[in-house]
């Protein structure tokens, strides 16, 4: 299965609701991810540009996109989903890039 980083930012209305009635949203999201064939490996609240961060394991890009779309369609959170590569996949990508034939402008 593939891994993904999800970074989400709540709307101000969603934050007002959560502050008024604090709720562990990770439990709800865990069930949604599992229904799509995946799992949450970790979830954290954060501050700055994003309010929540998840590390997800999903069967494929379509499943990860479905989860992200479901979040966005709810209207309480917007975010981005970033595919993650294992160390082995990263090294394999570097090796393949070396043989791709690409040349930067002016080289």
VEXRO-406934 format. One line per 4 residues: number of its first residue (from 1); their letters; for each residue x, y, z of N, C-alpha, C. Coordinates in steps of 0.1 Angstrom, whole numbers. Each point is the difference from the previous one (the first is absolute). Example, Ala and Ser with C-alpha at 12.3 -4.5 7.8 and 13.67 -1.06 7.14 Angstrom:
BEGIN
1) as) 132,-57,78,-9,12,0,9,12,0 | -4,11,-7,9,11,0,-8,11,8
REM end
This chain:
BEGIN
1) xxxx) 8,-12,0,-8,12,0,9,12,0 | -6,11,-5,7,13,-1,-2,9,12 | 9,8,3,-1,10,11,-2,14,-5 | -8,8,8,-3,13,-3,0,9,12
5) xxxx) 4,13,-2,0,10,10,-12,9,-3 | -10,1,9,-11,9,-1,2,12,9 | -1,12,-5,1,12,8,-13,8,-2 | -7,2,12,-13,6,-1,-1,13,8
9) xxxx) -8,9,-5,-3,13,7,-15,1,1 | -5,1,13,-14,2,3,-4,14,-4 | -13,1,-4,-6,13,-1,-2,7,13 | -1,13,1,-2,6,13,-13,-5,7
13) xxxx) -11,-2,-8,-12,-6,6,2,-14,6 | 8,-8,-7,3,-13,5,8,1,13 | 10,9,1,8,2,12,-9,5,11 | -9,9,-3,-9,5,11,-8,-12,6
17) xxxx) -5,-9,-9,-8,-11,4,9,-9,9 | 12,-3,-5,8,-9,8,5,6,13 | 2,13,1,3,6,12,-12,0,10 | -12,2,-5,-12,0,8,-2,-15,5
21) xxxx) 2,-10,-8,-2,-14,4,12,-8,-6 | 11,0,8,11,-8,-5,-3,-15,-3 | 5,-4,-11,-3,-13,-5,12,-6,-7 | 2,-13,3,11,-7,-7,-4,-4,-14
25) xxxx) 3,8,-9,-4,-3,-14,8,-11,-6 | 12,-4,6,8,-10,-6,-7,-14,0 | -8,-2,11,-8,-13,0,-10,-1,-11 | -7,11,-3,-9,0,-11,8,-2,-14
29) xxxx) 10,7,-2,8,-1,-12,6,-14,-2 | 4,-6,11,6,-13,0,-10,-10,-7 | -13,1,4,-10,-8,-6,-2,2,-15 | 0,13,-4,-1,3,-14,12,-6,-8
33) xxxx) 12,2,5,12,-6,-7,-1,-15,-1 | -5,-6,11,-1,-15,0,-11,-4,-10 | -11,7,-1,-10,-3,-10,5,1,-14 | 10,8,-3,6,1,-13,12,-9,-1
37) xxxx) 2,-9,9,11,-10,-1,13,4,6 | 1,11,7,12,5,6,0,1,15 | 10,7,5,2,2,14,7,13,3 | -2,4,12,8,12,5,11,-5,8
41) xxxx) 13,3,-4,11,-4,8,3,9,11 | -4,13,-1,2,10,10,-7,12,-3 | -5,7,10,-7,13,-2,4,10,11 | 2,12,-4,4,11,10,-8,13,-3
45) xxxx) -2,7,11,-4,14,-2,12,8,-1 | -1,11,-8,12,8,-2,-4,15,0 | 9,9,0,-3,14,-2,8,6,-10 | -5,11,-6,7,6,-11,-10,-1,-12
49) xxxx) 5,-3,-12,-8,-1,-12,-11,-11,1 | 4,-11,6,-10,-11,1,-3,-3,15 | -12,-5,2,-5,-4,13,2,-14,3 | 0,-9,-10,1,-14,2,10,-6,-10
53) xxxx) 7,-11,4,9,-7,-9,-3,-15,2 | -2,-7,-11,-2,-14,1,11,-7,-9 | 4,-12,5,8,-9,-9,-10,-12,-2 | -3,-2,-13,-10,-10,-4,7,-11,-8
57) xxxx) -5,-12,1,4,-11,-9,-13,-3,-7 | 0,2,-13,-11,-3,-9,3,-9,-11 | -9,-8,-5,3,-10,-11,5,6,-13 | -4,12,-3,4,6,-13,-3,15,0
61) xxxx) 4,7,-11,-3,14,-1,-15,3,-1 | -8,-9,-6,-14,3,-1,-7,0,14 | 4,-9,8,-5,-1,14,5,12,8 | 12,5,-1,5,11,7,-7,13,-5
65) xxxx) -3,1,-13,-7,11,-6,-14,0,5 | -7,-12,1,-13,-1,5,-1,6,14 | 9,-4,8,0,5,14,2,15,1 | 9,5,-8,2,15,0,-12,7,-6
69) xxxx) -6,-5,-10,-12,6,-5,-12,0,10 | -1,-11,7,-10,-1,10,2,10,11 | 12,2,4,3,11,10,-4,13,-6 | 4,3,-12,-2,13,-6,-15,3,-2
73) xxxx) -8,-11,-4,-14,2,-3,-8,3,13 | 6,-4,11,-7,3,13,-1,15,3 | 10,7,-5,0,15,1,6,5,13 | 5,-9,9,5,5,13,16,1,0
77) xxxx) 6,-7,-10,14,0,-1,5,0,-14 | 11,6,-3,6,-1,-13,14,-4,2 | 6,-7,-10,13,-5,3,7,-4,-13 | 11,-7,2,7,-6,-11,5,-14,4
81) xxxx) 0,-8,-10,5,-14,2,13,-2,-8 | 10,-4,6,14,-1,-6,4,-15,0 | 2,-6,-12,5,-14,0,14,0,6 | 3,-11,8,13,-2,6,7,-12,-6
85) xxxx) 13,1,-2,8,-11,-5,8,-6,12 | 1,-13,0,9,-6,9,15,4,-4 | 9,-3,9,14,3,-3,4,-8,-13 | -4,-13,-1,3,-8,-12,-6,6,-12
89) xxxx) -12,5,0,-6,6,-11,7,13,-4 | 4,8,10,7,12,-3,13,-2,-7 | 7,-10,5,13,-3,-7,-2,-6,-14 | -11,-8,-2,-3,-5,-13,-4,11,-9
93) xxxx) -7,10,5,-4,12,-9,13,8,-4 | 9,1,10,13,7,-3,8,-7,-11 | 0,-13,1,8,-8,-10,-7,1,-14 | -13,0,0,-8,1,-13,2,14,-5
97) xxxx) 0,10,8,2,14,-5,14,2,-6 | 10,-8,5,13,1,-5,1,-5,-15 | -9,-9,-3,0,-5,-14,-11,5,-9 | -7,11,5,-11,5,-7,4,8,-13
101) xxxx) 12,5,0,4,8,-12,-3,15,1 | -6,4,12,-4,14,1,13,9,1 | -1,11,-6,11,10,1,-6,14,4 | 6,6,10,-5,13,4,3,11,-11
105) xxx) -8,10,-1,4,11,-9,14,5,2 | 7,2,-11,14,5,1,10,-10,3 | -4,-12,1,10,-11,3,4,-8,-12
REM end
